[in-house]
Amino acid sequence: MIISLGIIALNEELYLPSILEDVLSQTFPHSQIDFVLIDSLSADNTKRIMESFREQYSSKFHNIRVLENAGKWQANGWNVFIDNAVGDILVKVDAHAHIPCDFIKRLIDTMEEGHFDVLGGKRPTILKENTKWSEILLEAENSLFGSGIAVFRTSDKPRFVKSVFHGAYRKEVFQKTGNFNERLRRTEDNEIHWRIRQKGFQIRYEPSIISYQYARPTLRKMMKQKFSNGYWIGKTFWICPRCLSLYHFAPVGFVGALILTGLFSFISAIPLISLIGLYGAFNFVNTLVSVIKNKKISQLVLFVLFPLLHVSYGVGTLLGFFAKHK
């Protein structure tokens, strides 16, 4: 059996070498891996790193190809991968990630044993560099209150789910479902997984299969990520509302409530004060849980970080609702 492994990268010269080392360390036979590296018009050394890897290790794999994603965005890049993959099973892995040495083998073995159409595992978030500040940001990212309740973040129970991260897909899934929607830039996985389910395929989650994503290293980058995620939730609402869940709209609900109660405060400040008080109490409890769990008083800073992340996401969604839709 040949499997196709795809990695898309845009200006990932810092993270790309480590994920390529992870691929080299895989226990799945390299001779059965069709490795597709896709550069999204990077302005740094990303493409050179890809080409150097191909030149050095092409004899160890079934094939290594370096292709160009002229559309630049993730959805466009994954379509380049799908259109050029030769494997029976396609495996998607982010450049901004780490995969254990048995990751591909466990994916393929589990998929074959269970005859699953689509399979993915648990995705904890980790740090590239450990500092006190980065540890606080990591806790904000890993916390249920900070980043949501997606199954691949939290569940330890195997089940059929709506979406997975770092998924493996049988080729016929895309043949029957079609490619990624290139109108979407941050929610392309939600949309295609919805279409996959609509076509009658099942998506399996197995928590014993673990891969990792690196957390954003600075508060600015994390807030920018949350804003962009929220923005594309807002835009996606007009394109494919059924591929989204209610929890995606919790931050914009909070921001909207702040705006409405703020406007109403000219008549009465009680609703605004009540909203802030209720959120503040919930925020404090979640912050305290993190402090106790990690035994680090420094994580009291989360009391400020949580609302910053929620408001960034919510404002992004609100602007996405009113953005021009193509």
Buried (B, 14 or more C-beta within 10 A) or exposed (E): EBBBBBBBBBBBBBBBBBBBEBBBEBEBEBEBBBBBBBBBEBEBBBBEBBBBBBEEBEEEBBBBBBBBBEBBBBBBBBBBBBEBBBBBBBBBBBBBBBBBEBBBBBBBEBBEEEEBBBBBBBBBBBBBEEEEEBBBBBBBBBBEBBBBEBBBBBBEEBEEBBBBBBBBBBBEBBEBBBBBBBBBBBBBBBBBBBBBBEEEBBBBBBBEBBBBBBBBBEBEEBBBBBBBBBBBBBBBBEBBEEBBBEEBBBBBEBBBBBBEBBEEEEEEEEBBEEBBEEBEEEBBEBBBBBBEEBEBEEBBBBBEBBBBBBBBBBBBBBBBBEEEEE
